[in-house]
Amino acid sequence: MKYLFKILILFFTAACSSEDSITPSPIEMELSTAIKKWNDSKINSYSYTLTVSCYCMDTEPKDIKVVNNKIKKVNGKSVTEDDLENIYWNVKSFDEIFEIIAEKLNDNPFLYTIKFDQSFGYPIDIYFDMDEMIADEEIGYYVTNFKIE
């Protein structure tokens, strides 16, 4: 099992491009393709369920409604920007999740998985473990029940 784990680590390491390289790594190319698909779809009003998996409080799934690219409702309740900052800190639009993915990739995570919807490009399964030696800093984002509004 340790041997398999080492092979996986080598695979992820080899997949990453060097800092001097102009060619993006395969996962970065997949990210840019997903963002392009999402932007080309011109979907600006949608709903979905987001589950954030982390060692933190309030990890219950949230039903999110986005209208004109802004989060308007969480679990059926209208929300303000202040609510999103203070109460629903873990609620994100797809554009915000794309930003999180890009930031985390730039920080060279120890381990990650990223999956996107094949039709529209929105993120569906994101997981980051930023440091092998630190416990409890892992985070995941899982999207289900997507509907165009």
N, C-alpha and C positions, 0 to 999 in steps of 0.2 A: 504494500500500500504506500509506503514511504517513497518507493521508486516511482510509482505512478504520480504522486504529488510533485516530486521533483521534475518530472517530465512536463507536467502542466505548468509549473512555474517557468521552466525554460521556454515553453511555447508562448506564454504571455510576454515574457521578456523579449523574445525574438520578434514578436509581432509589433513591438513598439519601435518607432523610428528614433534615430539619434537626434539630439538637439540641432546638429548641423544639417540634417537632411531636409530637403524641400518637400519630398514626397510624404504625404501623410500616412500614418499607419492604417492598416485595414479598418480598425474600429473608428478612427477619425473620419475615414472616407465614408463609412457607414453612417456616422453621425451627420456628416454634411449632406449625404444623399437623403437621409430621413428628414432633415430640416427643409431641404428643397421640396420634397414630396409634400410635407405639411404646409409650407408656404404656398406651393402651387395649387393646393386643394382649395385655398381661399375660404376655409371654414373658420368663421369667427364667432359662431355661437354654437355651443355644444355642452353636453353634460357627461359626467362619468363618475365612477367611484374610485377614490384614491386611498390606498392603504400605505402608510409609512411604517416601515419596520426598523426600529432602532431601540437602543437601551435608553428610552426617554419616556416621558409621560404622554398620555393622550395619543395612543397609536390605533385607536378604533377607526375603521373605514369611514371616510367622509364622502357624501354625495355632493358633488360640486356642479354648479351651473355657471357657465361662462357666457356672457352676452357681449358682443362687440369686443372680444378679447380681454374682458375684465370679469373677474369673479364677482358674481352678483348674489349667489345663494350658496349656503352650506347647510346640508341636511334640511332643505326646504325653507330655511330662514334667510331673509335678506341680510346682507352684511355690508359694512363700510370698510374703507381702507384701514381705519383704526382697529376694527375687529380683526382684520386679517393680520395685522402686525402683532396684536396683543393676545388675542384669544385663539385664533386659528393659524398659528405660526407655521404649521406643517401642511397647510392647504396651498397648493400651487397650480397655476395654469400650465398648459403644455409648454408655452414659451419660457416660463420660469424653470420648468424641469429641464428643458434643453440647455438653459444657462448653467444650471447645477451640474449637468453632465459635462459640459465643456470645462468648467472650473475644476471639477474633480479629476478629469483626465489630465489637465495641465499640472496637477499636483502629483502626478505619477503614482497612482494607487498600487498597493501591493497586489490586490486581486479585484477584479470587477467583471460583471456581466451586464450587457446592454442589449435589449431586444426592442425592436420597433414594429409597429403594425405595418404589414406589407402593402396595404392599399393606400393608406393616408400618411404614413410615416410618423405618427405620434408615438411617444415612448410608452411601452407596456410593461416592461420588467427591467428595473435598474437596481443594481446592487454594487456597493463599493466597500471594500475593506482597505483603508488607507495605509495601515501599518501593521505588519505581521506581529510585531512585539507589543502592540497596545490592544488591550481588551476593551470591548464595549464602545468602540468608535465606528463600528460598521453601520451602514444605513442602506435601506432599500426603499424603492418606490414601485408600487404595483397598481396598474390601471386596469379596471374592468368596467363593463356596462357602458361603453362609449356610445353616445347617440348624437347625431347632428340635430340641432334645434332649429 
